[in-house]
């Protein structure tokens, strides 16, 4: 038996489509009602739906064998799992953005960065040899440079339209992100065959 | 009213939990002692310097640190291997035959808050100091015996060897920083990143293929034959052959509960030969881990090969039960019969009898507690 944690929302829908292509019994996932744990009607799998960060927690503790989760979330919490497959779904990137006349790389003195992703921001700037102050912001990060809370932001960009609407420009691209499959370390040893067959099913339906 | 709570990452054990833990510790210590290991107890705190010397690079933010009177930084010990290496190098300088030490002690590591992980762990294990690779088989046998003694059906021992990666790197032009990054990506099986990283390195096609395959070179012994087809230098082939010999010996001894993982890497440059870990179903992390660390003792002034392993026993407790519990009795007495009751209690050894004052009684009585 494999238990699989899926990140709720858009990635959930895309994951279910993958499972359907694999020929799995996803009826319960498609009509889930109020159930929290959903059984595959063909394979010996069970699925449950959680938030991205929780997906990592469940997999790290071995409560879930496998997790489907965005690389953005993984970058914020790096330990305790194997990352075995890039699903190439939900592709976007981490960027550094600010107002056109406020390039954080050219500013002298103290630089503050607003972000929902402090670890990503911290690592990026320290690799650049810059010592910046990071302010954690939970949502609408674009607002913070506009109101003068910080010099620039580190955020996820898909199309760039939100940035444009707020008059922000991209100064650097940190990395690409997309959805990944993670596996619990102990499960990888103990349920090796089941996990390999699951992964090869998924690989076979990725374009 | 003010509540007094536990600091983050701490846990109380009560009643049966305590018994389970004590029985497990006693069981492990008995096995270790039967194989000739002697118990050592080292202090809970060590100098930060000692860890820095031992590990080279320490995970500073994961240690409980404070100052002693002279202003030197001291830490709560994060493992038992470093204290024992220090002990062996300073207290047994003149000993020439292999030293066998075992321990069951608490170690401390600061985990991220609210992660559900505990910062105080009980670590039980052995260190065999002054023993070269010829002793690998013996220590693996003991690790297998230890796992067998737990009476858990589904466990698996995973075997790797740090030399496989080291030998593979020898004929390449990789810098030590590149090797470390590569090792981490392989060890953590960060496969999408690994692919990107390998493409950026100055490697030829055979080398590229080998490192790309390494995270997947795990499974039964057949993996070693597969690895042979990717091996591109003599040193690498030699290490694989040594692994084959070791695996055959283990199988012949009846310790066939293992898988090979050549993608198992060198944590903090610590291990220099075999690396092994055991996992059980239902526990998400390794239960037993160990390996060979031939360069550690030299850092403390006594150049000797060594190896060892330890079990993090806390994760095991939930899957174990108390064995043969003694019957508990209660001796109830009215307070004016206290002298007689205690006289009576004194006669009993090896029985669990708790005492309770009950003034509704005329005479004392003894009864079983349910």
Interface residues (C-beta under 8 A of the other chain):
Chain A: X57 X59 X60 X61 X62 X63 X80 X82 X83 X84 X85 X86 X180 X183 X184 X185 X186 X187 X188 X189 X190 X192
Chain B: X115 X116 X154 X156 X158 X188 X189 X190 X191 X192 X193 X218 X219 X259 X261 X279 X280 X281 X282 X283 X284 X285 X286
